[in-house]
Amino acid sequence: MRQACLLCNHATCGYKIGCLAVKDDQVLLEAWNETLPGEKYCQEGVCERQRLNLTGGHDPHIVCSIHAEVNLIAKAAAQGIKLAGCDIYVTTSPCYICSKSLVKAQIAKLYYMSDYQGGFEGRELFAAANIPVEQIPENEIW
């Protein structure tokens, strides 16, 4: 989890989230929130979500960056790496959309540190898929 936290330094979005996939005690992939070139909701350092006061997961279609979890899944697909059976470490509990994506990727277990500001709406998806979820408190990491 400490390594996931350090990945936050790479985030090109104001919301600093780090994520990594681990299998057999080896880190397979690392990812973070990333604003993509040409992104229409984030221009010249202005975050539309902040400007419109969209917090708590409201209007998820107005997203300034690719979330760390989906970025990880996209990187895995591009590199031909299967996430099935991997443990995922993410600094913040996934939003609902990222939760669906991680469940569909058939991860083995989810570890997270902090609660997502919009709540952990995807928790029931992990439970239904029999994917264990564990919160690692920040004071145990640092």
MODELLER restraints for C-alpha pairs under 7 A, 6 or more apart:
rsr = mdl.restraints
at = mdl.atoms
rsr.add(forms.Gaussian(group=physical.xy_distance, feature=features.Distance(at['CA:1:A'], at['CA:89:A']), mean=5.90, stdev=0.5))
rsr.add(forms.Gaussian(group=physical.xy_distance, feature=features.Distance(at['CA:1:A'], at['CA:141:A']), mean=6.81, stdev=0.5))
rsr.add(forms.Gaussian(group=physical.xy_distance, feature=features.Distance(at['CA:2:A'], at['CA:141:A']), mean=5.92, stdev=0.5))
rsr.add(forms.Gaussian(group=physical.xy_distance, feature=features.Distance(at['CA:4:A'], at['CA:18:A']), mean=4.77, stdev=0.5))
rsr.add(forms.Gaussian(group=physical.xy_distance, feature=features.Distance(at['CA:4:A'], at['CA:19:A']), mean=5.18, stdev=0.5))
rsr.add(forms.Gaussian(group=physical.xy_distance, feature=features.Distance(at['CA:4:A'], at['CA:20:A']), mean=6.10, stdev=0.5))
rsr.add(forms.Gaussian(group=physical.xy_distance, feature=features.Distance(at['CA:4:A'], at['CA:89:A']), mean=6.48, stdev=0.5))
rsr.add(forms.Gaussian(group=physical.xy_distance, feature=features.Distance(at['CA:4:A'], at['CA:90:A']), mean=6.15, stdev=0.5))
rsr.add(forms.Gaussian(group=physical.xy_distance, feature=features.Distance(at['CA:4:A'], at['CA:91:A']), mean=6.22, stdev=0.5))
rsr.add(forms.Gaussian(group=physical.xy_distance, feature=features.Distance(at['CA:5:A'], at['CA:18:A']), mean=5.70, stdev=0.5))
rsr.add(forms.Gaussian(group=physical.xy_distance, feature=features.Distance(at['CA:5:A'], at['CA:91:A']), mean=5.97, stdev=0.5))
rsr.add(forms.Gaussian(group=physical.xy_distance, feature=features.Distance(at['CA:7:A'], at['CA:18:A']), mean=4.84, stdev=0.5))
rsr.add(forms.Gaussian(group=physical.xy_distance, feature=features.Distance(at['CA:7:A'], at['CA:32:A']), mean=6.41, stdev=0.5))
rsr.add(forms.Gaussian(group=physical.xy_distance, feature=features.Distance(at['CA:8:A'], at['CA:16:A']), mean=4.94, stdev=0.5))
rsr.add(forms.Gaussian(group=physical.xy_distance, feature=features.Distance(at['CA:8:A'], at['CA:17:A']), mean=5.11, stdev=0.5))
rsr.add(forms.Gaussian(group=physical.xy_distance, feature=features.Distance(at['CA:8:A'], at['CA:18:A']), mean=4.71, stdev=0.5))
rsr.add(forms.Gaussian(group=physical.xy_distance, feature=features.Distance(at['CA:8:A'], at['CA:32:A']), mean=6.26, stdev=0.5))
rsr.add(forms.Gaussian(group=physical.xy_distance, feature=features.Distance(at['CA:10:A'], at['CA:32:A']), mean=6.66, stdev=0.5))
rsr.add(forms.Gaussian(group=physical.xy_distance, feature=features.Distance(at['CA:11:A'], at['CA:17:A']), mean=6.82, stdev=0.5))
rsr.add(forms.Gaussian(group=physical.xy_distance, feature=features.Distance(at['CA:11:A'], at['CA:32:A']), mean=5.35, stdev=0.5))
rsr.add(forms.Gaussian(group=physical.xy_distance, feature=features.Distance(at['CA:11:A'], at['CA:33:A']), mean=4.98, stdev=0.5))
rsr.add(forms.Gaussian(group=physical.xy_distance, feature=features.Distance(at['CA:11:A'], at['CA:34:A']), mean=5.56, stdev=0.5))
rsr.add(forms.Gaussian(group=physical.xy_distance, feature=features.Distance(at['CA:12:A'], at['CA:33:A']), mean=6.44, stdev=0.5))
rsr.add(forms.Gaussian(group=physical.xy_distance, feature=features.Distance(at['CA:12:A'], at['CA:34:A']), mean=4.96, stdev=0.5))
rsr.add(forms.Gaussian(group=physical.xy_distance, feature=features.Distance(at['CA:12:A'], at['CA:35:A']), mean=5.66, stdev=0.5))
rsr.add(forms.Gaussian(group=physical.xy_distance, feature=features.Distance(at['CA:13:A'], at['CA:33:A']), mean=6.05, stdev=0.5))
rsr.add(forms.Gaussian(group=physical.xy_distance, feature=features.Distance(at['CA:13:A'], at['CA:34:A']), mean=5.92, stdev=0.5))
rsr.add(forms.Gaussian(group=physical.xy_distance, feature=features.Distance(at['CA:13:A'], at['CA:35:A']), mean=5.99, stdev=0.5))
rsr.add(forms.Gaussian(group=physical.xy_distance, feature=features.Distance(at['CA:13:A'], at['CA:65:A']), mean=6.38, stdev=0.5))
rsr.add(forms.Gaussian(group=physical.xy_distance, feature=features.Distance(at['CA:16:A'], at['CA:33:A']), mean=6.51, stdev=0.5))
rsr.add(forms.Gaussian(group=physical.xy_distance, feature=features.Distance(at['CA:17:A'], at['CA:32:A']), mean=5.51, stdev=0.5))
rsr.add(forms.Gaussian(group=physical.xy_distance, feature=features.Distance(at['CA:17:A'], at['CA:33:A']), mean=5.73, stdev=0.5))
rsr.add(forms.Gaussian(group=physical.xy_distance, feature=features.Distance(at['CA:17:A'], at['CA:68:A']), mean=6.17, stdev=0.5))
rsr.add(forms.Gaussian(group=physical.xy_distance, feature=features.Distance(at['CA:17:A'], at['CA:91:A']), mean=5.77, stdev=0.5))
rsr.add(forms.Gaussian(group=physical.xy_distance, feature=features.Distance(at['CA:17:A'], at['CA:92:A']), mean=6.56, stdev=0.5))
rsr.add(forms.Gaussian(group=physical.xy_distance, feature=features.Distance(at['CA:18:A'], at['CA:31:A']), mean=6.06, stdev=0.5))
rsr.add(forms.Gaussian(group=physical.xy_distance, feature=features.Distance(at['CA:18:A'], at['CA:32:A']), mean=4.48, stdev=0.5))
rsr.add(forms.Gaussian(group=physical.xy_distance, feature=features.Distance(at['CA:18:A'], at['CA:68:A']), mean=6.08, stdev=0.5))
rsr.add(forms.Gaussian(group=physical.xy_distance, feature=features.Distance(at['CA:18:A'], at['CA:90:A']), mean=5.71, stdev=0.5))
rsr.add(forms.Gaussian(group=physical.xy_distance, feature=features.Distance(at['CA:18:A'], at['CA:91:A']), mean=5.61, stdev=0.5))
rsr.add(forms.Gaussian(group=physical.xy_distance, feature=features.Distance(at['CA:19:A'], at['CA:30:A']), mean=5.91, stdev=0.5))
rsr.add(forms.Gaussian(group=physical.xy_distance, feature=features.Distance(at['CA:19:A'], at['CA:31:A']), mean=5.22, stdev=0.5))
rsr.add(forms.Gaussian(group=physical.xy_distance, feature=features.Distance(at['CA:19:A'], at['CA:32:A']), mean=5.90, stdev=0.5))
rsr.add(forms.Gaussian(group=physical.xy_distance, feature=features.Distance(at['CA:19:A'], at['CA:68:A']), mean=5.81, stdev=0.5))
rsr.add(forms.Gaussian(group=physical.xy_distance, feature=features.Distance(at['CA:19:A'], at['CA:69:A']), mean=6.27, stdev=0.5))
rsr.add(forms.Gaussian(group=physical.xy_distance, feature=features.Distance(at['CA:19:A'], at['CA:89:A']), mean=5.50, stdev=0.5))
rsr.add(forms.Gaussian(group=physical.xy_distance, feature=features.Distance(at['CA:19:A'], at['CA:90:A']), mean=4.25, stdev=0.5))
rsr.add(forms.Gaussian(group=physical.xy_distance, feature=features.Distance(at['CA:19:A'], at['CA:91:A']), mean=6.58, stdev=0.5))
rsr.add(forms.Gaussian(group=physical.xy_distance, feature=features.Distance(at['CA:20:A'], at['CA:27:A']), mean=6.92, stdev=0.5))
rsr.add(forms.Gaussian(group=physical.xy_distance, feature=features.Distance(at['CA:20:A'], at['CA:29:A']), mean=5.56, stdev=0.5))
rsr.add(forms.Gaussian(group=physical.xy_distance, feature=features.Distance(at['CA:20:A'], at['CA:30:A']), mean=4.38, stdev=0.5))
rsr.add(forms.Gaussian(group=physical.xy_distance, feature=features.Distance(at['CA:20:A'], at['CA:31:A']), mean=6.13, stdev=0.5))
rsr.add(forms.Gaussian(group=physical.xy_distance, feature=features.Distance(at['CA:20:A'], at['CA:88:A']), mean=5.76, stdev=0.5))
rsr.add(forms.Gaussian(group=physical.xy_distance, feature=features.Distance(at['CA:20:A'], at['CA:89:A']), mean=5.34, stdev=0.5))
rsr.add(forms.Gaussian(group=physical.xy_distance, feature=features.Distance(at['CA:20:A'], at['CA:90:A']), mean=6.62, stdev=0.5))
rsr.add(forms.Gaussian(group=physical.xy_distance, feature=features.Distance(at['CA:21:A'], at['CA:27:A']), mean=5.84, stdev=0.5))
rsr.add(forms.Gaussian(group=physical.xy_distance, feature=features.Distance(at['CA:21:A'], at['CA:28:A']), mean=5.55, stdev=0.5))
rsr.add(forms.Gaussian(group=physical.xy_distance, feature=features.Distance(at['CA:21:A'], at['CA:29:A']), mean=5.30, stdev=0.5))
rsr.add(forms.Gaussian(group=physical.xy_distance, feature=features.Distance(at['CA:21:A'], at['CA:30:A']), mean=6.64, stdev=0.5))
rsr.add(forms.Gaussian(group=physical.xy_distance, feature=features.Distance(at['CA:21:A'], at['CA:86:A']), mean=5.99, stdev=0.5))
rsr.add(forms.Gaussian(group=physical.xy_distance, feature=features.Distance(at['CA:21:A'], at['CA:87:A']), mean=5.73, stdev=0.5))
rsr.add(forms.Gaussian(group=physical.xy_distance, feature=features.Distance(at['CA:21:A'], at['CA:88:A']), mean=4.70, stdev=0.5))
rsr.add(forms.Gaussian(group=physical.xy_distance, feature=features.Distance(at['CA:21:A'], at['CA:89:A']), mean=6.53, stdev=0.5))
rsr.add(forms.Gaussian(group=physical.xy_distance, feature=features.Distance(at['CA:22:A'], at['CA:28:A']), mean=5.65, stdev=0.5))
rsr.add(forms.Gaussian(group=physical.xy_distance, feature=features.Distance(at['CA:22:A'], at['CA:86:A']), mean=5.46, stdev=0.5))
rsr.add(forms.Gaussian(group=physical.xy_distance, feature=features.Distance(at['CA:22:A'], at['CA:87:A']), mean=5.13, stdev=0.5))
rsr.add(forms.Gaussian(group=physical.xy_distance, feature=features.Distance(at['CA:22:A'], at['CA:88:A']), mean=6.35, stdev=0.5))
rsr.add(forms.Gaussian(group=physical.xy_distance, feature=features.Distance(at['CA:23:A'], at['CA:86:A']), mean=4.93, stdev=0.5))
rsr.add(forms.Gaussian(group=physical.xy_distance, feature=features.Distance(at['CA:23:A'], at['CA:87:A']), mean=6.32, stdev=0.5))
rsr.add(forms.Gaussian(group=physical.xy_distance, feature=features.Distance(at['CA:29:A'], at['CA:72:A']), mean=6.83, stdev=0.5))
rsr.add(forms.Gaussian(group=physical.xy_distance, feature=features.Distance(at['CA:30:A'], at['CA:72:A']), mean=6.51, stdev=0.5))
rsr.add(forms.Gaussian(group=physical.xy_distance, feature=features.Distance(at['CA:31:A'], at['CA:68:A']), mean=5.39, stdev=0.5))
rsr.add(forms.Gaussian(group=physical.xy_distance, feature=features.Distance(at['CA:31:A'], at['CA:71:A']), mean=6.02, stdev=0.5))
rsr.add(forms.Gaussian(group=physical.xy_distance, feature=features.Distance(at['CA:31:A'], at['CA:72:A']), mean=5.13, stdev=0.5))
rsr.add(forms.Gaussian(group=physical.xy_distance, feature=features.Distance(at['CA:32:A'], at['CA:67:A']), mean=6.88, stdev=0.5))
rsr.add(forms.Gaussian(group=physical.xy_distance, feature=features.Distance(at['CA:32:A'], at['CA:68:A']), mean=4.07, stdev=0.5))
rsr.add(forms.Gaussian(group=physical.xy_distance, feature=features.Distance(at['CA:32:A'], at['CA:71:A']), mean=6.89, stdev=0.5))
rsr.add(forms.Gaussian(group=physical.xy_distance, feature=features.Distance(at['CA:33:A'], at['CA:65:A']), mean=6.07, stdev=0.5))
rsr.add(forms.Gaussian(group=physical.xy_distance, feature=features.Distance(at['CA:33:A'], at['CA:66:A']), mean=5.67, stdev=0.5))
rsr.add(forms.Gaussian(group=physical.xy_distance, feature=features.Distance(at['CA:33:A'], at['CA:67:A']), mean=4.73, stdev=0.5))
rsr.add(forms.Gaussian(group=physical.xy_distance, feature=features.Distance(at['CA:33:A'], at['CA:68:A']), mean=4.44, stdev=0.5))
rsr.add(forms.Gaussian(group=physical.xy_distance, feature=features.Distance(at['CA:34:A'], at['CA:65:A']), mean=5.11, stdev=0.5))
rsr.add(forms.Gaussian(group=physical.xy_distance, feature=features.Distance(at['CA:34:A'], at['CA:66:A']), mean=5.42, stdev=0.5))
rsr.add(forms.Gaussian(group=physical.xy_distance, feature=features.Distance(at['CA:34:A'], at['CA:67:A']), mean=6.89, stdev=0.5))
rsr.add(forms.Gaussian(group=physical.xy_distance, feature=features.Distance(at['CA:35:A'], at['CA:64:A']), mean=6.22, stdev=0.5))
rsr.add(forms.Gaussian(group=physical.xy_distance, feature=features.Distance(at['CA:35:A'], at['CA:65:A']), mean=4.16, stdev=0.5))
rsr.add(forms.Gaussian(group=physical.xy_distance, feature=features.Distance(at['CA:35:A'], at['CA:66:A']), mean=6.31, stdev=0.5))
rsr.add(forms.Gaussian(group=physical.xy_distance, feature=features.Distance(at['CA:36:A'], at['CA:65:A']), mean=6.52, stdev=0.5))
rsr.add(forms.Gaussian(group=physical.xy_distance, feature=features.Distance(at['CA:39:A'], at['CA:64:A']), mean=6.93, stdev=0.5))
rsr.add(forms.Gaussian(group=physical.xy_distance, feature=features.Distance(at['CA:41:A'], at['CA:47:A']), mean=6.73, stdev=0.5))
rsr.add(forms.Gaussian(group=physical.xy_distance, feature=features.Distance(at['CA:41:A'], at['CA:48:A']), mean=5.56, stdev=0.5))
rsr.add(forms.Gaussian(group=physical.xy_distance, feature=features.Distance(at['CA:41:A'], at['CA:62:A']), mean=6.65, stdev=0.5))
rsr.add(forms.Gaussian(group=physical.xy_distance, feature=features.Distance(at['CA:41:A'], at['CA:63:A']), mean=6.56, stdev=0.5))
rsr.add(forms.Gaussian(group=physical.xy_distance, feature=features.Distance(at['CA:41:A'], at['CA:64:A']), mean=5.00, stdev=0.5))
rsr.add(forms.Gaussian(group=physical.xy_distance, feature=features.Distance(at['CA:42:A'], at['CA:48:A']), mean=6.30, stdev=0.5))
rsr.add(forms.Gaussian(group=physical.xy_distance, feature=features.Distance(at['CA:42:A'], at['CA:64:A']), mean=5.10, stdev=0.5))
rsr.add(forms.Gaussian(group=physical.xy_distance, feature=features.Distance(at['CA:47:A'], at['CA:64:A']), mean=6.52, stdev=0.5))
rsr.add(forms.Gaussian(group=physical.xy_distance, feature=features.Distance(at['CA:49:A'], at['CA:62:A']), mean=6.81, stdev=0.5))
rsr.add(forms.Gaussian(group=physical.xy_distance, feature=features.Distance(at['CA:49:A'], at['CA:63:A']), mean=6.96, stdev=0.5))
rsr.add(forms.Gaussian(group=physical.xy_distance, feature=features.Distance(at['CA:56:A'], at['CA:117:A']), mean=5.06, stdev=0.5))
rsr.add(forms.Gaussian(group=physical.xy_distance, feature=features.Distance(at['CA:56:A'], at['CA:118:A']), mean=3.45, stdev=0.5))
rsr.add(forms.Gaussian(group=physical.xy_distance, feature=features.Distance(at['CA:57:A'], at['CA:118:A']), mean=4.79, stdev=0.5))
rsr.add(forms.Gaussian(group=physical.xy_distance, feature=features.Distance(at['CA:69:A'], at['CA:98:A']), mean=6.06, stdev=0.5))
rsr.add(forms.Gaussian(group=physical.xy_distance, feature=features.Distance(at['CA:70:A'], at['CA:98:A']), mean=6.17, stdev=0.5))
rsr.add(forms.Gaussian(group=physical.xy_distance, feature=features.Distance(at['CA:76:A'], at['CA:82:A']), mean=6.55, stdev=0.5))
rsr.add(forms.Gaussian(group=physical.xy_distance, feature=features.Distance(at['CA:83:A'], at['CA:105:A']), mean=5.96, stdev=0.5))
rsr.add(forms.Gaussian(group=physical.xy_distance, feature=features.Distance(at['CA:83:A'], at['CA:106:A']), mean=6.78, stdev=0.5))
rsr.add(forms.Gaussian(group=physical.xy_distance, feature=features.Distance(at['CA:83:A'], at['CA:107:A']), mean=5.90, stdev=0.5))
rsr.add(forms.Gaussian(group=physical.xy_distance, feature=features.Distance(at['CA:84:A'], at['CA:105:A']), mean=5.81, stdev=0.5))
rsr.add(forms.Gaussian(group=physical.xy_distance, feature=features.Distance(at['CA:84:A'], at['CA:106:A']), mean=4.54, stdev=0.5))
rsr.add(forms.Gaussian(group=physical.xy_distance, feature=features.Distance(at['CA:84:A'], at['CA:107:A']), mean=4.81, stdev=0.5))
rsr.add(forms.Gaussian(group=physical.xy_distance, feature=features.Distance(at['CA:84:A'], at['CA:108:A']), mean=6.76, stdev=0.5))
rsr.add(forms.Gaussian(group=physical.xy_distance, feature=features.Distance(at['CA:85:A'], at['CA:106:A']), mean=6.46, stdev=0.5))
rsr.add(forms.Gaussian(group=physical.xy_distance, feature=features.Distance(at['CA:85:A'], at['CA:107:A']), mean=4.93, stdev=0.5))
rsr.add(forms.Gaussian(group=physical.xy_distance, feature=features.Distance(at['CA:85:A'], at['CA:108:A']), mean=4.41, stdev=0.5))
rsr.add(forms.Gaussian(group=physical.xy_distance, feature=features.Distance(at['CA:86:A'], at['CA:107:A']), mean=5.07, stdev=0.5))
rsr.add(forms.Gaussian(group=physical.xy_distance, feature=features.Distance(at['CA:86:A'], at['CA:108:A']), mean=5.22, stdev=0.5))
rsr.add(forms.Gaussian(group=physical.xy_distance, feature=features.Distance(at['CA:87:A'], at['CA:107:A']), mean=6.14, stdev=0.5))
rsr.add(forms.Gaussian(group=physical.xy_distance, feature=features.Distance(at['CA:87:A'], at['CA:108:A']), mean=5.34, stdev=0.5))
rsr.add(forms.Gaussian(group=physical.xy_distance, feature=features.Distance(at['CA:87:A'], at['CA:109:A']), mean=4.76, stdev=0.5))
rsr.add(forms.Gaussian(group=physical.xy_distance, feature=features.Distance(at['CA:87:A'], at['CA:110:A']), mean=5.92, stdev=0.5))
rsr.add(forms.Gaussian(group=physical.xy_distance, feature=features.Distance(at['CA:88:A'], at['CA:109:A']), mean=6.30, stdev=0.5))
rsr.add(forms.Gaussian(group=physical.xy_distance, feature=features.Distance(at['CA:88:A'], at['CA:110:A']), mean=4.94, stdev=0.5))
rsr.add(forms.Gaussian(group=physical.xy_distance, feature=features.Distance(at['CA:88:A'], at['CA:111:A']), mean=6.05, stdev=0.5))
rsr.add(forms.Gaussian(group=physical.xy_distance, feature=features.Distance(at['CA:89:A'], at['CA:110:A']), mean=6.19, stdev=0.5))
rsr.add(forms.Gaussian(group=physical.xy_distance, feature=features.Distance(at['CA:89:A'], at['CA:111:A']), mean=4.77, stdev=0.5))
rsr.add(forms.Gaussian(group=physical.xy_distance, feature=features.Distance(at['CA:89:A'], at['CA:112:A']), mean=5.81, stdev=0.5))
rsr.add(forms.Gaussian(group=physical.xy_distance, feature=features.Distance(at['CA:90:A'], at['CA:111:A']), mean=6.35, stdev=0.5))
rsr.add(forms.Gaussian(group=physical.xy_distance, feature=features.Distance(at['CA:90:A'], at['CA:112:A']), mean=4.93, stdev=0.5))
rsr.add(forms.Gaussian(group=physical.xy_distance, feature=features.Distance(at['CA:90:A'], at['CA:113:A']), mean=6.96, stdev=0.5))
rsr.add(forms.Gaussian(group=physical.xy_distance, feature=features.Distance(at['CA:91:A'], at['CA:112:A']), mean=5.34, stdev=0.5))
rsr.add(forms.Gaussian(group=physical.xy_distance, feature=features.Distance(at['CA:91:A'], at['CA:113:A']), mean=4.98, stdev=0.5))
rsr.add(forms.Gaussian(group=physical.xy_distance, feature=features.Distance(at['CA:91:A'], at['CA:114:A']), mean=6.14, stdev=0.5))
rsr.add(forms.Gaussian(group=physical.xy_distance, feature=features.Distance(at['CA:92:A'], at['CA:112:A']), mean=5.62, stdev=0.5))
rsr.add(forms.Gaussian(group=physical.xy_distance, feature=features.Distance(at['CA:92:A'], at['CA:113:A']), mean=5.65, stdev=0.5))
rsr.add(forms.Gaussian(group=physical.xy_distance, feature=features.Distance(at['CA:92:A'], at['CA:114:A']), mean=4.62, stdev=0.5))
rsr.add(forms.Gaussian(group=physical.xy_distance, feature=features.Distance(at['CA:92:A'], at['CA:115:A']), mean=5.55, stdev=0.5))
rsr.add(forms.Gaussian(group=physical.xy_distance, feature=features.Distance(at['CA:92:A'], at['CA:116:A']), mean=5.53, stdev=0.5))
rsr.add(forms.Gaussian(group=physical.xy_distance, feature=features.Distance(at['CA:93:A'], at['CA:112:A']), mean=5.47, stdev=0.5))
rsr.add(forms.Gaussian(group=physical.xy_distance, feature=features.Distance(at['CA:93:A'], at['CA:114:A']), mean=6.21, stdev=0.5))
rsr.add(forms.Gaussian(group=physical.xy_distance, feature=features.Distance(at['CA:93:A'], at['CA:115:A']), mean=5.19, stdev=0.5))
rsr.add(forms.Gaussian(group=physical.xy_distance, feature=features.Distance(at['CA:93:A'], at['CA:116:A']), mean=5.16, stdev=0.5))
rsr.add(forms.Gaussian(group=physical.xy_distance, feature=features.Distance(at['CA:93:A'], at['CA:120:A']), mean=6.22, stdev=0.5))
rsr.add(forms.Gaussian(group=physical.xy_distance, feature=features.Distance(at['CA:94:A'], at['CA:116:A']), mean=6.64, stdev=0.5))
rsr.add(forms.Gaussian(group=physical.xy_distance, feature=features.Distance(at['CA:94:A'], at['CA:120:A']), mean=6.77, stdev=0.5))
rsr.add(forms.Gaussian(group=physical.xy_distance, feature=features.Distance(at['CA:95:A'], at['CA:116:A']), mean=6.80, stdev=0.5))
rsr.add(forms.Gaussian(group=physical.xy_distance, feature=features.Distance(at['CA:95:A'], at['CA:120:A']), mean=6.50, stdev=0.5))
rsr.add(forms.Gaussian(group=physical.xy_distance, feature=features.Distance(at['CA:95:A'], at['CA:121:A']), mean=6.81, stdev=0.5))
rsr.add(forms.Gaussian(group=physical.xy_distance, feature=features.Distance(at['CA:95:A'], at['CA:122:A']), mean=6.63, stdev=0.5))
rsr.add(forms.Gaussian(group=physical.xy_distance, feature=features.Distance(at['CA:96:A'], at['CA:121:A']), mean=5.53, stdev=0.5))
rsr.add(forms.Gaussian(group=physical.xy_distance, feature=features.Distance(at['CA:96:A'], at['CA:122:A']), mean=4.70, stdev=0.5))
rsr.add(forms.Gaussian(group=physical.xy_distance, feature=features.Distance(at['CA:99:A'], at['CA:122:A']), mean=5.21, stdev=0.5))
rsr.add(forms.Gaussian(group=physical.xy_distance, feature=features.Distance(at['CA:100:A'], at['CA:125:A']), mean=6.95, stdev=0.5))
rsr.add(forms.Gaussian(group=physical.xy_distance, feature=features.Distance(at['CA:103:A'], at['CA:126:A']), mean=6.33, stdev=0.5))
rsr.add(forms.Gaussian(group=physical.xy_distance, feature=features.Distance(at['CA:103:A'], at['CA:129:A']), mean=6.93, stdev=0.5))
rsr.add(forms.Gaussian(group=physical.xy_distance, feature=features.Distance(at['CA:108:A'], at['CA:131:A']), mean=5.99, stdev=0.5))
rsr.add(forms.Gaussian(group=physical.xy_distance, feature=features.Distance(at['CA:109:A'], at['CA:131:A']), mean=5.49, stdev=0.5))
rsr.add(forms.Gaussian(group=physical.xy_distance, feature=features.Distance(at['CA:109:A'], at['CA:132:A']), mean=5.04, stdev=0.5))
rsr.add(forms.Gaussian(group=physical.xy_distance, feature=features.Distance(at['CA:109:A'], at['CA:133:A']), mean=5.98, stdev=0.5))
rsr.add(forms.Gaussian(group=physical.xy_distance, feature=features.Distance(at['CA:110:A'], at['CA:132:A']), mean=6.36, stdev=0.5))
rsr.add(forms.Gaussian(group=physical.xy_distance, feature=features.Distance(at['CA:110:A'], at['CA:133:A']), mean=4.78, stdev=0.5))
rsr.add(forms.Gaussian(group=physical.xy_distance, feature=features.Distance(at['CA:110:A'], at['CA:134:A']), mean=6.33, stdev=0.5))
rsr.add(forms.Gaussian(group=physical.xy_distance, feature=features.Distance(at['CA:111:A'], at['CA:133:A']), mean=5.90, stdev=0.5))
rsr.add(forms.Gaussian(group=physical.xy_distance, feature=features.Distance(at['CA:111:A'], at['CA:134:A']), mean=4.89, stdev=0.5))
rsr.add(forms.Gaussian(group=physical.xy_distance, feature=features.Distance(at['CA:111:A'], at['CA:135:A']), mean=5.72, stdev=0.5))
rsr.add(forms.Gaussian(group=physical.xy_distance, feature=features.Distance(at['CA:111:A'], at['CA:136:A']), mean=6.77, stdev=0.5))
rsr.add(forms.Gaussian(group=physical.xy_distance, feature=features.Distance(at['CA:112:A'], at['CA:134:A']), mean=6.49, stdev=0.5))
rsr.add(forms.Gaussian(group=physical.xy_distance, feature=features.Distance(at['CA:112:A'], at['CA:135:A']), mean=4.94, stdev=0.5))
rsr.add(forms.Gaussian(group=physical.xy_distance, feature=features.Distance(at['CA:112:A'], at['CA:136:A']), mean=5.99, stdev=0.5))
rsr.add(forms.Gaussian(group=physical.xy_distance, feature=features.Distance(at['CA:113:A'], at['CA:135:A']), mean=5.45, stdev=0.5))
rsr.add(forms.Gaussian(group=physical.xy_distance, feature=features.Distance(at['CA:113:A'], at['CA:136:A']), mean=4.92, stdev=0.5))
rsr.add(forms.Gaussian(group=physical.xy_distance, feature=features.Distance(at['CA:113:A'], at['CA:137:A']), mean=5.49, stdev=0.5))
rsr.add(forms.Gaussian(group=physical.xy_distance, feature=features.Distance(at['CA:113:A'], at['CA:138:A']), mean=6.04, stdev=0.5))
rsr.add(forms.Gaussian(group=physical.xy_distance, feature=features.Distance(at['CA:126:A'], at['CA:132:A']), mean=6.89, stdev=0.5))
